[in-house]
Amino acid sequence: MQHSYVGILVNDKLYNSIPVGDTKYEAIDFYVEAGRRYGVTPCFFRIHDVRSANPWIKAYVKQDDRFVLTRVPLPVVIHNRALYHGRKKFRELGSWADGGTLFFNQWNRYSKLQTQHILLNETSLKPHLPETFTATSRHIDMMMKQYDKLIIKPDQSGVGRGIMLLERNGDNWKLTYPASLSVHNRRWKQMEFKGNRIPSLLTRWLRKKKFIVQQRLPLATFQGRPFDMRVSVQRDGSGEWQVTGLVAKVAPHNRFLTNVAQGGSLQQLQDILAQEYPQLQQQDVFQAIHEFSLKIARILGSSLPHMADLGLDIGITKDGVPLFIECNGKDQRYAFREAGMTEEWKASYYNPIAYSKYLLDQRKQ
């Protein structure tokens, strides 16, 4: 039997957990189920499993009830679910695409400032985007003169790591910052200072890593806590963008971050709207979020190479107007599972396989 292999590029940690069946948040069996539906065979491998000029690789393939390390031809279509850093890796992945591989989400950790600049080219989006600059002392000082609340966050980091809140407190300013840069940080510290003189602690952080500074968006709240949505936007078997699902993330009490890794909780948006915003038409709110998310995906997809699987953080105002927070090129799909949205969770794995089949079919024409 001739197999049509679809490659799933993964990091070492996930790769090593495949044979023992402990892949944590990645439900890779859904890829296998989707492969059976669409007539392709997913195989899982790492960047260093590919050798120059060698058309074969060793990858994990599901056989019967277990994953077996198998020699397979380098797949024509590859979906990147790994995070890599540095120009060397960027060039290596780019060389695969140059050699004819159809490689989507080839690079999935883009600068937040870069995506903001791309979206700002679309005039109609400007009212929905936070004003954003590189976090230099001059830019922070400038923003403090315009806004009472600012967000300062790493330009290339995820799951809420390293994000700070700078807000006016009477005649003073208050900086709320994490006790550590750990993914699972739960302790926060605060310091007050007078005027616009930025504290030395903050300037030290800015020297060590690239941060951005943004106005804090006027997010709607649920039980007094700000919330936003993780919206999964993917290309499907037709090759077109579609919204797979969305789930609301609610900040903990007396906190400003909605990220689940930072203590946020998950809710279904319809429940929040019914309890807190009964004056809004739910269908209109959902339609506005869907159309806005698809517009974001199309613009980014036309500017960033080979994008097909995005997790967008989208907020809304109390009037239901959508706001863009940031784009994630490696969506953490487990939010759907945690919110009890099993169909959306499963679909978020099926769509990349369906799109892979679409690319394979296009290649044959």
Summary of the structure (lengths in Angstrom):
residues: 365
radius of gyration: 21.6
end to end distance: 21.6
largest distance: 74.2
contacts: 1156
relative contact order: 0.14
helix: 34%
strand: 30%
